């Protein structure tokens, strides 16, 4: 998973990039690439790393908290909280330092990832300044058609029983 890590100022996008960086870290440790983030965290390679690392149980707990937040953001459309990026950045920096000491990253790759983590956050993009009132919020096609000009579906010319794939004739209990 090679990607260009760059801050954009969009909280959701920056958080997802941070989670992808953590996922890449777990893959470098030996977790299978096709697994989900939770399965990568439970993989044997990650378990061995957390057992050998002095802060292993604390790091694992913080990682699970980040995975739960990621799932809530992606699947439940929850808002990215203000603490998420600072917590995730600190966690990813600790993992990067530990993984780089073991030789899983080259020095150039490590500096590129650390530059992403240490970059100041750009300003958050502003919302659209124009508010569209509901009466203008219509598709252009709806305005061009006169009312009542909608097409209706034609009735089939053949009866259902004479069609090539007739429905099965059995009794429903």
N, C-alpha and C positions, 0 to 999 in steps of 0.2 A: 504494500500500500504506500506508494510514493506519491506525495502530494506537496504542493506548494502551500506552506502554512503562512498566512498573512492575515493580520487583523483588519476587519472592515468597519467595525463600529456597530454592526448589527448584532444585538445580544444573542439571538437565536443561532445565527450563522457561526459566530465566534465560539459559542458553547458546543455546537456540533463538531466544529473543527478540533476543539480541545478533546472531546470524547474520542474522535477518530485518532488523535495522537496517542491517547491512552490505549486504544485498541491496537495501534501499531506497536506500542511497547510490549503488550502481551504477546503479540505475534512474534516479535523478536526473541522473546523468552522461550518460544517453542509451542505456543498455543496454535491449534489448527486454524487456518484462515477462513474456512467455511463455517465455523461455529459462530454462535451468537456471542454477544459481549459477555453475558453471564456465564455461558459455557466456557469461554476463554478464561474467565476469572477462576473457574473451578477446575481447569485442566491440570494435569499432573505437573507440567512445567511451571505453571504459576504457583502451584502448591509448594513445589521444591524451592522456588525463589523466596516465597514468604516464610518458609520454615528456616531458611538460611540467613535471612535478613534480620538484624536486631529489632527493627520496628515492624516486623512482619504482620502480626495480628492487628496492630493499629492501622497500618496501611491497607490491609484487606478490608477492614471495617469502613474506612473512608472511601475505598473504591466501590464497595457495595452501595454506599449512600449515593455516590455519583451515578452508578448504574440505575438505581431506583429513580433518581431525578431525571436522567435521560429518558427512561421509559415513560415517565409522567409527561415530560415535555413532548415527546414524539407521539405517543399513543393517546394520551388524554388531553392534548393540546394545552397543557398547563404553561403558565408564564415562567420564563427563566428568572429565578430569584436573584437578588442583588449579590448574595454571597456565593453563588455558584461558580462564577468565573474565578474569583480570588481563591476559593477552596480548591477548585480543579487545577488552577495554575500551580499552586503550591504542591499539590499531590503529584502532578505530572513532572514538576521540576525535581522532586525527591526521587521519583521512579527513574527519570532520565539519568540522574547522577549515579544511582546505584547500578543501572543497567550498563551505562557507559564504562564504569569501573570494571565490569566483567567482560568488556570487549565486544558487546553486541552491536555497538554503533561505532562508526569511524568518527574521527574528530570533526570532520567537516559536517557530517550529518548531525552530530550532536550540537554544534554551534548554530546550525540553521534552526533546529528545533528550539533551542534556548532563546534565540533571537525572537521567535514567535511568542514565546512565553513572556519575555521581558519587554516586548514592545508596548508602548503606551496605547491605551485604547483611544481610537479616533472618536470624534463626536458621533453620537447616535444620529442616523439619518432622520430627517424630519418627515412627518406624514404629508400626504398630499394637501396643499393649501386650499384647493377648491372642493367645496361640498356640493354633491349632486343631489338636488331635491328629488323626491320620489316620482313626481310627475315627469321629470326628464330622464329618469333611470329606466328607459325602455330600449329594447333592441331596435335598430333602424328598420328591420324587416317589418315589425309590427306597425310602424307608422305608415309604411308604403302600401300595405294591403287594406282594401276597404273591409269594413266589418262584414262578417258572414261569408268571406271568400275562402274559408278554410277547406281543405280537401278532406273528404271522408273516404275511408277505406271501402273498396267495392266488396260486395258479397260474392262468395265463390260461386261459379257457374255450375260446378258439379256437386252433387250431394256428397257428404262425407263418406258414405259407404262405398262409393265407386272410386275413391281415390286410391293411388298405388299403395300407400301405407295406411291402411284402415286401422282404427283403434281396435284393440282386442275386445272380443265380445264375451265377457265373463261376468258373472254376477258379483256384485260387491256385497260382502256379508254385512 
